[in-house]
Amino acid sequence: MKRSLILGLTLALLIVQSLFAQQTFQLHSHNDYEQTVPFWTAFSAGCASIEVDLFLQEGRLMVAHEQESIRPNRTLQSLYLDPIQQGIESGLIDSIGFHLMLDLKTDGNSTLAQVVEVTNAYREMMYSVQNPSGLKLVISGNRPPVQEYQAYPEWIFFDYQNRNLTSDLPWEKIAMVSLSFRGFSVWNGKGRMVQEEKVKLEDFIAKVHRFHKPVRFWASPDGKTAWKAFAQMGIDYINTDRPIQAAEYLSTLSRNIFQPESPHQIYPPSYATDGASIPVKQVILMIGDGNGLAQISSGLVGNGGSLNLSQIKNMGLVQTHAADDFTTDSAAGATAFATGVKTNNRHIGVDPKGAPLPTITEILSEKGFSTGIITTDQLTGATPASFYAHHTERDDSDILSSWLPKSSLNLFIGGGKRDFQRFGSDRIAQLDSAGFELIDNLDLITFSAASKLGYFAAEASLPSMEKGRGGFLSKASSNALKFLSGKEKPFFLMIESAMIDSGGHGNCTSMIVTEMQDFDQAIGEVMKWVDTHPGALLIVTADHETGGVSIPQGDVVNREVELGYYSDDHTGILVPIFAYGAQSGEFKGFMDNTEVFEKMMKVLTVNQ
């Protein structure tokens, strides 16, 4: 029964271990026997060193932190040697990539003698010249003199705890060098280590490495900041009481840190009409899907401390809740922007009961405005669809695609052409019958005299920036502004950068940063246009935040950013809103997402 329980626990923990199979760091499971599941927790986290405190009591090797906590059934054999042997026999352990550090708490000579006697019974799984992948035991605590190390069996090694490192030491029997962290630094693991103390540590690490041995520090800080610092400093065995958490953090660290190849140029705005109380003739609403403050900050750091977005002076915060949920999805969030009404998640352009709501594109079209949408998503995606369609299910691409030919839009640009062809109805023909001129080159937009224009940028989804989308969004935005302004009518244009959200869902730092920088370049293009068109207003916001993203560390000079993630889904965090151009001051302060619609209608209709 006991054996089957241990193996059952092991099977569950081995699933966790697969997450850390490719780790390059090494962890030391400090006081491992205090874990709820000794040995297996450390093994599952990929720990290379597992610490066991031993007391010799009546001829038995008892595992405990102190004499008073000794329990009869917790021995070296029951907690470690037997589970390891069972794991090997069952195939759960196919390779011994770890050692046991035995911290002897009672008399060194007698306790070590008992260790030798006990482990001799497990000789087949122990290290030897003939079995180089066998289990090694590293003796710490009360050890014999250095001169006696050679007298012990092949599988017995020692933890050397002295700053005096010389070539005449029996290095072949020394497994590692360990010292107290407090002998080098008083750092508590928060913020940055004092440089002088860091240099002391690094010098000692280098000294140990000159003898081709690993180094460990006990009594060290135990948290994410410390784990990262120790890994970067080259500490071979990172001391931790939280092996699963440390392994999970360190195994994703390289993915969570990103440095863009090069920064993009920042447009210096003129601010000539910024905040001016003049009639608003054009509104450009730019939505960064999933783009919270941390995502913007990551782009800022990745671009060396400056963005086009950071040049905007008028800003506020937006509450994003849906009608039926604290945390909105893109459908409900975009519908709030497009209609001024809160609706349920998954609803597109309809109220919570499913009744159609007039969208800003429909309302303004009746007032003589031109309207358009641009997205890096598919055109039936939740955000763009919320500005032209009316349906209760965001994933019903067949129904959503049927609304585009019936829409009042003058321009659409985005991916997902196949959604207009694959459901048995030829929506492309319907778009043609509705008067849309469909072009096959983005450059043709600026030369078109058509009243209604459409461009499918991809059959399915557009690629991400990392996969070669290039300057599509900036070019589409710039060309769309030329097309719409050429009609000599007021207009409304929605521009969505969709894949910041994808980076948040995937907890992918590089995707978030590159998509945010691409979005910012498009923002710069629009800001240039606003500066040459008095009466134009740019609004930049997000439908929600995605990923619960934080920024534990960054380096503005080197443009390197580390992101941390609480979630792989949307969150209810407030999102920022920025406004530049005529009457931009209307968008300062705290507001609900429905108020974005109300404020757009206010500045557009007050002078009509």
N, C-alpha and C positions, 0 to 999 in steps of 0.2 A: 504493500500500500504506500509506504513511504517512498519507495523507489519510483513508483508510477507517478506520485505527486510531483516529485522532483523533475521527472522527465516531461510531465505535462507543463510545468512552469517553464521548463527550458524551451519547449517548442514555441510557446508564446513569445518568449524573450528573443529567440533566434530570428523571429520576424523583424524585431527591432534591430538586431545586429546587422541585417542585410543593408540597412540604411547607411551604415558606417563602414562598409566593407572596403571602400577605396580610400579611407582616411590616411593622411600622411603624418599627422601628429600622433603622439603617444600619450596615453593617460595613465596616471597612477591612482588606483582606487584606494584612497586613504581610509584606514579603519574599515575595511570592506565588510568585516563581520557584523557591523552595525546596520548594514542594509537589510531591508525586509526579506530579500532573497539573497543571502551571501553567495559569492562566486558568480552565480548566473547573471546577476545584474551587471557586474563588471565585465563578464565575458560578452554579454549581449551588446555592451557599449564599445566593445573592441579594446578594452583596457589591456595594455601590455605589461602592467605591473599591478599586482593585487596584494594589499598589505594585510597581514594576519598577526595580531598580538597573541603571544603564547605564554602560558604559565605552566610550569611543571608541578603537578599536584598528584601525589601518591602514584607516581610512575606514569601518569597520563598527561598528554599535551592538551591543555584546555585553552579554548579560544575565548578571550574576554578583554574588556578595556581595562578593568582593574580587578583585584582579587575578590572584592565583594560581589561582583556581578557574574562570577563563574556559575555556569549551569551544567549539570552532569552530562547532558546529551550533546553538548557543543564542544566537540573535539576537532583536532586538525583532520582526523580521518573522516568524521561524519560531515563536516561542513565543506571540506575541500578535496582531500585525496580520493575519497570514494566517489563523489559526484564527477570528478574529472575522469576517473577510470571508467565509470558508467557511461559518461558522455563519449569517450573514445570507443568503447565496445558497441554502443548503439549507433555510432556514426554521427551523432550530434556534434561531436568535436572531431573535425577531420584534420585539424592542424593545431598544434600547441604554439600559438603566437604570443604567449604570455609567460611570466614567471610569478612565483609566489614570493613575496618578501615577508620573511618571518621575523617579527620584532620580538626578541626574547626578553621577557620581563622578569624572569627569575634567573638564578645563577647561570652564567653563560656556559660553563663547561658541562655541567650536568644536563642542562636543558638541551644543548646542542647534541650531546651524546644520545639523548633519547630521540631527537629528531632523526639522527642517522639510523638508529635502530628501527624506528617506525617506517621510515621511507625506504629502507632496504627491502621491505616486504612489497613495495610497489616498483621494484627496480626495473621492470620491463617498460614502464612508461617514463622513467627518469632519464635525464640527459646522460650521455656518455659519448665517447669518441665514435662508438659503433652506432649510437642513436642520437645524432646531432640535433634532431628536432624534438627531443624529449623535454620533459619538464625540468626547469632549473629552480632551485631554491636559493634565495638571496637572504643571507643572515644579517639582521640589523639588531639594534638594541644592545644587549649584553653579549659582546663578541669576544672571541679569544684574541690574543695579540696577533699582530700582522704576521709575525714570524711563523705562526702556526697554521696559517691558511692552507698551506700545501698539504697538510696532514689529513685533510678531509676528502671524502669521496668526490668523484667527478661532478656529481650533480649539485654539490654545495659550493656556492659563491658568497661573496661578502659585499656589504654596503660600506664603502669607505667614507668616514665622516671627519675629514680633517682638511684644512687649507694647505697643509704641507704636502705638495705633490712633487715627487721625485722619481727619477727613472729606475731607482733600485727597488721600488715597491713591487710586490707580486701581482702585477697588473693582470696576469692571466686568470687570477682567482678573484679579481675585483669586478663586480658586475656594473657598478655605478658609483658615482660620488654624490653624497647627499649632505646638505647643510641647511640650517635654519635660514629662512628668508629674512627674518628679523635681524640677522647679523649683517645684512646688506642694506635694508631699507625698512622704513616705517610705513610705507605706502599701504593704504587700506583697500586698494583695488577700485577706487572711484576717481574719476578724472584722470589726470596724467601723473605719472611717476616723476619725482624730482630728477632732473637730468644727471646730476652728480651721482645719485644712488643707482640710476640705470646703468651708468658707465661702469660702476663697481661690479654690478651683476654681470654685465656683458664681458668684462675683462676676466672674471672668474670662469664663466662659461667657456670662453676661448681657451683659457688655461687647461681646463679639463679636456676639452676637445683635442688639444695637442697630444694628449695621451690616448686618443681614440676611444674615449669612454663617454657614456651619457651622464647627464647631470640632473639632479632633482633637488627641489627646495621644499622643505616642510614648513608648517606655520605660515603658509602663503595665502594671499587673498584668493577667494573662491567665487568668481562670478564672471560674467561675459567679458567685461572690460579687461579683467586680469587674464582670463584664458587667451584672449586675442593678443595681449601684450606679450605673454609668455611664449606663445607660439611664434610670434614674430621675432622674439629675442633669441630663439633657438634652444629654449629649455627642452630637453629631450623627453622627460617624464613630467607632465603637468599634474600637480597634486590636486585632487578634488574629492570632495565628499558627495558630489552629484554627477556621477559618471555618465548617466544617460543624457542629462541636460547639457553637460560639457561636450559630449560627443556630437549631439545633435547640432549645437551651435557651431562648433569648429568644423564639422563636416560640410556645413553650408556657407561658411565664411567667405570662401573664394567666390561663390556665386553672388553673395550679398554685397561684395565690394566691387565697384566699377569705376573706371577712369575712361571717359570718352577720348576718342582719338584727337580731336581738335575742337576748340571753341568756335562758335559762330559769331559773326559780326553783330553788334548791337546798333540799332537805329537810334540816333539822338533826336527825340521829338522836339517840335517847335513850341508846343503848348499854346499856339496862337489862339485857338478857339476852345481850349480845354476848359470846361465848366461855363462857357459863355452862354448867356440867356438869349439864344437865338433859335429860330425855328429848326427843329430836327427834321431833315428830309430823308435821311438814310440811317437805318439801324443795322449794324452787323453784330449778331449774337454768336460768339464763339464758345463752344462747349467742349471742355476737356473731359471726356468720359472717365470717371473715377479719379479725377485730378484734385486731390486734397492738398493741404498746405505742405505736407512732407514731400509729396511728389514735386511740387513747384520748387521747394527748397533743394531737392536733389538736383534738379536741372540748374538751379542757381550755382550750387557748388561745382557741378560738372562743367559749367561754363566759365569758371574762374571768378564767380562772385557777382555776375551781372547778367540780366536777361532783359529782353524787350519789355516783358511783363513787369519787371521791377522798376521800370521808368514811369509807370502809371501811378498817379498820385491819389486819385479818388478810388476808394475801395471800401468794402464792407464784408459782412459774413451772412451766409445763407443757411437757414434751417431746411433740411431736406426730407422730413418724414412723409411717408405715403398716407393715404386715408385709412388703410387697413393694417399698417405695420409701421413700427418705429423706424425700421430701416427700409429705405426705398430701393426699388430697382430702376433701371434706366427708363422703362416705359412710363411708370408713374412720375418719375422725376422730370422727364422731358415733357410729359403732358401738362404738368404744372406750369412749366415755362411757356408752352404753346397755347394754353387755354386759360390760365389763371385759376384753375380748379384742382383741388386735390382729388386724386382717384386711387383706386386699388392697384397694387402691384400687378403687373402683366397687362394692364389696360392701356390701350393706345387711343388717345383722342376721344375717350368716352368717360362719363362720370361713374361713380361707384356702382350704379345700377345698370350700367351699360348703355345709357342714352348718349348719342353723339353730342360732342361739344364743339362749338365753332372755334377753329384754330386761328392763330394770329395771321397766318398766310391767307386764310379764307376771308377774314375780316378786312384785312388791308387791301386785298385784291378788289373787294367791292368798293373801296375808297379810292381806287385808281392807282394803287401801288403795284410795282413789279415785285415778285417774290422768288426766292430760290433757296436751295439746300445743297450743301456739300458735305460729304462724309468720307472718311477712310474705311468705314464699315460698308456692309452691303446696304443698298437703299431700302431694303425691308427691315433693317435693323431697328431696334426699339427707338433710338433717339431720332433719326431722320423720319421714320414713319409717323412719329407723334405729331409732326408738323403738316401731314397731309392725309392721314388715314384715320379711320374710326372702327375699332374692333376691340373685343375683350381679351384677346390672346395674342401676345407679342410674337409667338413662334409660328403663327399661322401665316406663313409666307404667301400662300396662294391668295388668301383674302386681302392681305396687305398690298400685294402687288396690283390687285385689281383697282385699288384706290388711286394709284398714281396717274393713270390716263384720265381719271375723272377730276383730278386735282386742279386748283387754280394756279399752280406753280408756273413760273416762266422759265425756270432753270433747275435742272438737277444734275449732280455729278456724284458718282459713287460706284461701288462694286455691286456684284450680285446679279448680273444679267440673266443668269440661268433661272433665277426665281421668277422671271417674266416669261419663261418658255417651257418649264418642266411640269406644269400641272394640267396639261391638256388644253389650255387656252393660250392663244398667241397674244400675250400682252404687248409685245413689240408692235404688232399690227395695230393694236388698240391705241398705243401711244402715237403712232403715225396718223391714225384717223382723228385723234384728238388735237392734231396740229403741232405735235412736237417734231422738230427737226433733230434727228439722231445723228451725231457726228462720231467719227472714229479717231479723231486726233484732238488732243486738248488745246493745241495751238489755234485750231479753227474757231474757237469760241469768240475770240476778239474780233474776227472778221464777219461773223454771222449777223445777218439782218433779220433773222427769224424772230418772231415774237415769243416763241416757246422753243426751248433748246434742251437737249438731253445728251449726256455722255456717260456711257458705261465704261468704267475704268478697268473692270475685270469681270470675267465670267462668273467667278465665285468671290472669294474674299481677296482683298488687296494684301500684298505681303507686308510684314512689319518693316520698320526702318532697318533692323538688323539683317533682314533677308532681302534688302534691295529696293524698297519702295522709292527711295531717293526723294527729290524735292516736289513730289506730286502735290502735297497739300498747299505749299506756298504758291506754286504755279497755278493750281486750280483756283485758289482764292484771288490771286492777282488778276487772272483772266476773267473770272466771274464778275469782279468789280468793274472791269472795263466794259463787259457786255451789258450789265445792268445799268451802269451810268450812261451808256450810249443811248438808252431809251428815253432819256430826258424826262424821267418820271421818278417820283420818290420810290424807294424800295426797302425791302427787308430781306436780309440774307442770313441764314443759319449755317455755320461752319462747325463741323464736329471732328475732333481728333479722337478716334474711337479706341485706340490700342494702348493708351495709358492704363485703361481699365484692364486690358488683357495682362499687362505686366503685373498689376496688383493681384489679379486672380492667380497668376502663376508664381507669385512671390519672386519675380525676376527683376533684379535691380537694373541690369543693363537695358532691358526693354523699357522700363519706366523712364530711365534717364534719356535714352535716345528718342523715345516718343515725345517726351516733354520738350526736349530741345527742338524737335521738328515742329511741334505745336508753336513754340515760341518764335521760330523763324516765320511761320505764317502770321503770327500776331504782328511781327515787325512789318511785314508787307502791308497789312491792313492799316497799321498806324501811319505808314507813309502816305497811303491813300487818303486817310482822314485828314492829314495835315494840308492836303491840297484841295479839300472839298469842305468848305465851311457848311455847317449844318449836318455833318456826318457824326454819328455816335457809335463807338465801339464798346461792346460789353463782353467781358470774358469771365466765365464762371465754370462750374461743374455740376453735373446732376447728382453726384454723391462722391464719397471717398471709397476707395477699394483697397483692401489689404490691411487696414489698421497699421499703416506704415509709420515708422519712426526713423530717426537718424541718430544712431548712437555715436558715430564718429564721422569725421570728414576732414578733408585737407583742401582748402580753397586754392592755395598756391599750386598744388599739383593736380587740382581738379579731380580728386578722388573722393568718393562718397560711399559710406556703408549704410545700408538700409536694414532695418529690423521689421518683422511682420508679426502682427497679432492674429491675423485672419487671412483666409484666401477668398473672402467674400466682401460684399459691400458693408460699410459701417454707417452709423448715424452721426459721425463727426460733422460738425459745421464745415462748410466749404467756403472759400473766399470768392468774392466777386470784385472785379475791377472795371472801371469805366473811363474812357478817354474820348474827348471831343465835346460837342455841344451838349449842354445840360448834364454833363457827367456827374455833377454833384448830387443828382437825384439818387444815385446808387451807393451813397455812403451810409454806413451804419449797419444795424442788424435788421434782417428781413426774412420772411418766409419765402419759400421758392415760388409760391403763387404771386407774391408781390413783384417779382421780376417782370412777369407779364403785365401787371397793373402799371408799373412804372414805365415800361416800354410804351404802352398805349397812352399813358399820360403825356409823355414827351412828344409822341407822334401826333396826337389828335388835338392837343391844346391849341395849336396854331394852324390847324387845317381849316 
